[in-house]
Amino acid sequence: MLRRLLPHLCLVCSIMMLVFIVIDQINPAMRIIGGNDVFNHFLLIFTLLVLVTSLWTICDHRRQC
C-alpha cells in the first residue's frame, strides 16, 4: 500500500514546491522560500528530480499490473 502511495505523495509535494519556487521568483516580496541563490537552485534541481522519479515509479507500477 505504501509502495503505491508514496510516489503519488512525492509527485504532489514536488508540484507544490515548483509552484512555490515560481511564485517566489515572480514576487520576491512574499519570501516563501527564503535563502540564497545557491540554495534555490539546488532546491529546484532536487524538486525536478523528485518529480521525474515519482513519475517513473508510477509508470513502472502501472506496467507491472
FIMIKOL-771854 format. One record per residue (C-alpha): residue number from 1; x negated, y negated, z negated. Coordinates in Angstrom, 2 decimals. Layout:
// residues N
{pos = NUM	c1 = X	c2 = Y	c3 = Z}
...
This chain:
// residues 65
{pos = 1	c1 = 0.00	c2 = 0.00	c3 = 0.00}
{pos = 2	c1 = -2.70	c2 = -2.47	c3 = -1.00}
{pos = 3	c1 = -4.79	c2 = -1.46	c3 = 2.02}
{pos = 4	c1 = -2.00	c2 = -2.67	c3 = 4.31}
{pos = 5	c1 = -1.03	c2 = -5.71	c3 = 2.25}
{pos = 6	c1 = -4.48	c2 = -7.22	c3 = 1.67}
{pos = 7	c1 = -5.27	c2 = -8.12	c3 = 5.32}
{pos = 8	c1 = -1.93	c2 = -9.92	c3 = 5.60}
{pos = 9	c1 = -2.59	c2 = -11.90	c3 = 2.43}
{pos = 10	c1 = -6.07	c2 = -12.83	c3 = 3.69}
{pos = 11	c1 = -4.56	c2 = -13.89	c3 = 7.01}
{pos = 12	c1 = -2.03	c2 = -16.18	c3 = 5.32}
{pos = 13	c1 = -4.66	c2 = -17.67	c3 = 2.99}
{pos = 14	c1 = -7.10	c2 = -18.29	c3 = 5.84}
{pos = 15	c1 = -4.43	c2 = -20.07	c3 = 7.89}
{pos = 16	c1 = -3.55	c2 = -22.20	c3 = 4.87}
{pos = 17	c1 = -7.23	c2 = -23.06	c3 = 4.37}
{pos = 18	c1 = -7.59	c2 = -24.01	c3 = 8.04}
{pos = 19	c1 = -4.61	c2 = -26.35	c3 = 7.65}
{pos = 20	c1 = -6.23	c2 = -27.90	c3 = 4.57}
{pos = 21	c1 = -9.50	c2 = -28.37	c3 = 6.45}
{pos = 22	c1 = -7.73	c2 = -30.07	c3 = 9.36}
{pos = 23	c1 = -5.73	c2 = -32.32	c3 = 7.01}
{pos = 24	c1 = -8.93	c2 = -33.22	c3 = 5.18}
{pos = 25	c1 = -10.60	c2 = -34.16	c3 = 8.48}
{pos = 26	c1 = -7.66	c2 = -36.26	c3 = 9.65}
{pos = 27	c1 = -7.04	c2 = -38.02	c3 = 6.34}
{pos = 28	c1 = -10.16	c2 = -38.00	c3 = 4.14}
{pos = 29	c1 = -8.42	c2 = -40.19	c3 = 1.55}
{pos = 30	c1 = -6.40	c2 = -37.16	c3 = 0.41}
{pos = 31	c1 = -9.59	c2 = -35.34	c3 = -0.63}
{pos = 32	c1 = -8.03	c2 = -31.89	c3 = -0.51}
{pos = 33	c1 = -11.43	c2 = -30.31	c3 = -0.03}
{pos = 34	c1 = -14.00	c2 = -32.47	c3 = -1.72}
{pos = 35	c1 = -17.64	c2 = -31.83	c3 = -1.22}
{pos = 36	c1 = -20.39	c2 = -32.47	c3 = 1.22}
{pos = 37	c1 = -20.53	c2 = -31.68	c3 = 4.92}
{pos = 38	c1 = -22.64	c2 = -28.54	c3 = 4.48}
{pos = 39	c1 = -20.05	c2 = -27.02	c3 = 2.15}
{pos = 40	c1 = -17.22	c2 = -27.95	c3 = 4.51}
{pos = 41	c1 = -18.98	c2 = -26.31	c3 = 7.47}
{pos = 42	c1 = -19.65	c2 = -23.12	c3 = 5.54}
{pos = 43	c1 = -16.04	c2 = -23.10	c3 = 4.34}
{pos = 44	c1 = -14.82	c2 = -23.44	c3 = 7.92}
{pos = 45	c1 = -17.07	c2 = -20.59	c3 = 9.11}
{pos = 46	c1 = -16.01	c2 = -18.38	c3 = 6.21}
{pos = 47	c1 = -12.33	c2 = -19.09	c3 = 6.84}
{pos = 48	c1 = -12.64	c2 = -18.26	c3 = 10.53}
{pos = 49	c1 = -14.46	c2 = -15.02	c3 = 9.71}
{pos = 50	c1 = -11.72	c2 = -14.01	c3 = 7.27}
{pos = 51	c1 = -9.10	c2 = -14.81	c3 = 9.91}
{pos = 52	c1 = -10.81	c2 = -12.68	c3 = 12.56}
{pos = 53	c1 = -11.49	c2 = -9.81	c3 = 10.17}
{pos = 54	c1 = -7.89	c2 = -9.80	c3 = 8.95}
{pos = 55	c1 = -6.50	c2 = -9.71	c3 = 12.47}
{pos = 56	c1 = -8.93	c2 = -6.97	c3 = 13.41}
{pos = 57	c1 = -7.94	c2 = -4.86	c3 = 10.40}
{pos = 58	c1 = -4.21	c2 = -5.36	c3 = 11.02}
{pos = 59	c1 = -4.60	c2 = -4.30	c3 = 14.65}
{pos = 60	c1 = -6.65	c2 = -1.28	c3 = 13.61}
{pos = 61	c1 = -4.00	c2 = -0.20	c3 = 11.10}
{pos = 62	c1 = -1.26	c2 = -0.52	c3 = 13.72}
{pos = 63	c1 = -3.21	c2 = 1.65	c3 = 16.17}
{pos = 64	c1 = -3.52	c2 = 4.40	c3 = 13.58}
{pos = 65	c1 = 0.25	c2 = 4.65	c3 = 13.07}
